[in-house]
């Protein structure tokens, strides 16, 4: 069992490293962000429920469809949710919001009620191999940033230690794939 767990961990490290070094080509299509957010939240709902973590999202029916890779956006959101679940531990809330910013951008925010991020760690959080988890690779948020930047977007984080974190993603409505 220990060997199987370590093999899985090693496989994850290699996959994330390959993703970072040679990112996959995006398969852009018109996507409904409400659907992507709902789907990705459903994927973590059992884990969240078992830890008494509430997942909050109200679909924004006026939100424009955007050009994006739905699988990569799901990967980004899953990573953020799983980090939030880890930061919360038990009993808390993860809130996701999506809205338009002007005519050419959308904003997605993922807010958690976890332990927050220390100020000295905030600067390094998207740096490859930086981790605060004993079993972490330090590649997850670097991959997240890479995928968002491939879409022509940006990601930022704000946090007050002990009060949770807010990850904000800006994406263009029409993606201009970046290499």
N, C-alpha and C positions, 0 to 999 in steps of 0.2 A: 504494500500500500504506500509506503514512504517513497519507494522507487517510482511508482506510477505518478505520485503527486509531483515529485521533482522533475520527471520527464515532461509532465504537462506544463510546469513552470518554465522549463528550458525551452519548450516549444513556443510558449507565449513570448518569451524574451526574443527568440530568433525571429518570430513573425513580426513583432513590433519594431525590431531593429531593421528588418528588411523594409518595412513600411516607411520608416523614417529615412533610410538611405536612398531607396528607389521607390518613391510613392507610386501607387497604382494610377493608371490613367482614369480620369473621371469619365463616367458615363452620364452626361448631362441630359436631363429631360425636364419637362414642366412638372413641378411637384407642388402638392398642397402641404404646406408646413403643418397645418392642423393634423393631417393624417400621419405624418412622420412622427410628430411629437406624441400623439395618442398611441401609435404602434410601439414606439420605443418605451413609453411608460408602462404599457402592458407587459413588455418583456421583463421588467424589474418589479412588477407589482407583487408577486408572491414573496420575493425576498424582502421588500419593504413592509408588506403586511405582517410577516413573521417577526419583524422587529418593531412593530407598532409605529411605523413611519407613514404619515399621510402623504399621498401624492396629489398635488393640486394643479389642475390645468383646466381653463375654460377656453374652448375653441373660439378664435376670433374669426367670425364668419365673413368679415369684410377684407380679410387678408388676401393679397394678390398671390397667385401662383408664381413660383420662382423657378429659374433654371438652375438645377442642382443635381448631384448624384445622390439619390435617396439612400442607397446602402451606406455611403460614406457619412452622410448626415446622421443616419441612425447610429453608426459607430461613434461619432462625436458625442451625441446625446447620451448613449449608453455609458460611455466612459465618465461623463460628468455626473450622471445619476449614481453610478456605482461608487465613485469617489465621495459623493454626498452621503450615501448610505453608510459608507465606512466612517466618515467624519461624525455622523450623528450617533452611530452605534445602536441606540434604542430610543424610541419615543421622540419623534420630531416631525418636521415637515420639509418637503421639497416642493417648491412652487415653480412652475414653468409658465412663462408668458411669451407671446409673440405679437409683434405689432409692426406697422410700417413706419419708416423714418424717411420722410420726404416721398418723392415719387420713384426713387431708384434703389432703395435699400429696405431691408427688414432687420428687425432686432429680435433676438431670442435671449431671454434671461432665464438662468437657472439659479434659484436662491435656495439655500439650505439653512437649517437651524442647528448646524453642527458646531464643532468646537472652534471653527475659524482657523485662520492661517496666521502664523506669527509674522510680524512685519519683515523680519530678516529673511523669511522664506518666500515672501511674495515676489521678490525680484527674480528668484531662481526657479519659480514654479514651472515654467515652460522649457527649462533647460534640460536637454537629454541627460538621463541617469540621475537627476535630482529626485530623491524620494524621501518621504518621512515614514514610510511603511516598512516594517521589518521584512515583509515578503514582496515588496514592490520592485519593479524594474526601473522606475524613473523614466519610462518611455511613453506612458499613456498620454500625458498632457502635451508632450512634444509632438506626438502623432496627431493629437486633436488640433493643435495650432497649425501643423503642416497641412492638414486636410482643409481647414478653414481658409488658409492662405491660398491653397490651390484653387479654391472657389473665387478668389479675388476679395475675400473678406478679412476680418480681423477678430481677435478675441482678447478680452481683458478680464481681470479679476479684481474685486475689491473685497476686503475682509477686515473685520474687527475681531481680534482674538477673543474667543469665548462667546461670540455672537453670530457665528456662521459666515458664509461666503456667498458672493454673487458673481457668477460668471456671465458676461455679456458678449454675445456674438453678433457681429454686423455682417450681413451678406447682401451682395448686390442682387437685384431682381433678375437681371440678366448676367449670368456668370461669365467671366472672361478667364478661362482656365489659365492658371499660372504654372509654369514648369519649375 
